Amino acid sequence: MVESDRLESGYPGKPGSWVRIPPSPKKEFVDYKDIQAGNTSNHFWFKAKCDLVATLLERVSAGKTGLRILSLGAGTGDDLEILNRYGLVYVVDIDQRALALINENSCVEKRCQDACALSYEDNFFDIVVACDVFEHIQDDHRALAQVHRVLKQGGVLIFTVPAHQWLFSAHDRALGHYRRYSKKTLKTLLNPFSIRTISYWNSLLFVPAACKRLSERWSKPKVNSVVLPTLLNSFCYRLLSIDNLLIKKHIMLPTGLSLVGICRK
């Protein structure tokens, strides 16, 4: 879906109380918890997500380099090598332990900050990349307002978030999610921005993954950490690569485990 006009504010989306359980007060970024659970950057999901970010950056950069890029909620910084191809990268995360794992040479600076209180001046960045960040923030509208403030006029936000509130499960609670999103709730959240591209992602694995999440809805919070055999991991990566190829060709996917988007200030 590509929209060139400002969307009207719609239904804000109320997560069903039957699945929404507030996260633990202890704040940790998803990447750090994944490392604790034994997941690595070789996992098909992380590899494909980095490829997705590269595809979207290629689209929005229009061949430009030397851009100022904010990696918001950078976690352990698996995508920083990609971001550095396009300019100067600044890193922000709320978890100091995750920041400590990021190589000092991979960014201009690292700041341990709340996304709702960024210390950067107005109109500072050309691009903000926020992969699986806003679901961790209770006041996601305030965080988006901060992103809008620090972006230059015409600047771009690239984001991913988990999709479908009805899939909210033990995995989400373990990762500290406040919610999952629908396209409708995203349209409301992104109201300050114009020119939006929104698509689902991780569609070909949606049915088995959704069944697993639903079966875990009332389980004890636990990060999914299945170590796949090499061949199966490679096969799943190829499936997600099909999603990435379709998105690269501007084909919006009908459903998936995640939502991915591009917004312009």
Secondary structure, 3 states (H helix, E strand, C coil): CEECCCCCCCCCCCCCCCCCCCCCCCCCCHHHHHHHCCCCCCCHHHHHHHHHHHHHHHHHHCCCCCEEEEEECCCCCCCHHHHCCCEEEEEEECCHHHHHCCCHHHCCEEEECCCCCCCCCCCCEEEEEEECCHHHCCCHHHHHHHHHHHEEEEEEEEEEEEECHHHCCHHHHHHCCCCCECHHHHHHHCCCCEEEEEEEECCCCHHHHHHHHHHCCCCCCCCCCCCCCHHHHHHHHHHHHHHHHHHHCCCCECCCCEEEEEEEC
